[in-house]
């Protein structure tokens, strides 16, 4: 029997796992799966992840899957009404966009020489900014965390000082070497694998924490699957998708 937990520190993750298993430190073996660290520009932290296993038992797939959310977490679970993700057509090339100038400045200070291209939908409400060049992996980061942080900063910069009542806010999506498209394919593959696992063992299955956009991809893909439903539980940045088995 074991439990895997995330936390802002290793000790916090361990305590959450011990509470889940109803055991003490003397009764378990502890394995640190991921060390915590500072994220890009200190905007995000990489969480610690641990696996806590009861001494004298073998790890079993079902034990972690049977893990039930704590009472307080259950109150935060929200059923999801899945909808197909909209397919946006970024058909207009945009010159001298505010986001382009900002990103060239930021990436230049990072020692990178990247090509920045900006495109918009016909209504100009949605903007896609593409970054291409050498060492693009530095911009993407682990699981896209650096790219997400840069996207957040770009949205703040572009929409800063806009009059909410008179000016349309632009929704900026940052893309680097088609990472998000590839990431979507990866998420769908993971979702299919965990769906099959849920059906096979007839128990709930949890994803690792992910951002809201990635959760939408998972919910959308799984919405038509039989004998399951999907919910989101937890608070950011621990929020995750759960596949619940339905008899």
C-alpha positions, 0 to 999 in steps of 0.5 A: 500500500502506498500513496503519492503526494505533491507538496510545496516542500518535501515534508509537506508532501510526506505529511499529506501522504502519511495522513492519507495512509493513516500511518507514522514515519516509522511505519513507512518507506519514503521515496522522493520522486521530484525535488521542489525548485523555483520556477521561471522568474520565481512566478511558479514553483516546481512542486515536490512529489513523494511516494510513501509506502507501508513497510513490509508491503509490495506496491500495488497499482490498485492501492494508489488508484483506490486513494479517496480524496479527503473530505475537504477535497471532496467539497472542492470537486467539480463535475465537468460539462465537457465541450469540444475545444474550439478550433481557432483560425489564426489567419491574420498576420500582425505586425508591430504587436505589443507582445512581439516587442515584449518577447523580443526584449525578454528573450534577448535578455535571456541570451536568445535570438528568436524569430517572433511571429504574431497572428490573430483571428479575424475578430482580433480577440485571440492572438497566437505568438510563435517563437522559433530559433535555436535553444527553444527548449529553454523557452519551453521548460519542463512540461511547458512551465517556462512557456506558460510563465512567459505566456502569463507575463505576455498577457499581463503586458499586452492587456495592461492599462486597457479600459475594461469597458471600452477596449477588448482584452486580447487572449494571447497564446504562446507557441514554441516549435509547435510544443502545444500541439505536440503536448496535446497529442501526448495528453490524449495518449495519456488520457487513453491509457488511463481510461483503459486502466480505469476500465480494467481495474474498475477504480478511479484513476488520477492524473498528475496536476496540470493547468486549466488548458490541459485539463480541458483537453483531457475532459474534452477527449474523454467526454464520449467514453463509456462507463466513466465520468471526469471531474476536476479536484483540488486547488491550483497548482495541485488541481487535477483530473480524475477519471471516475469509474461508473458501473 
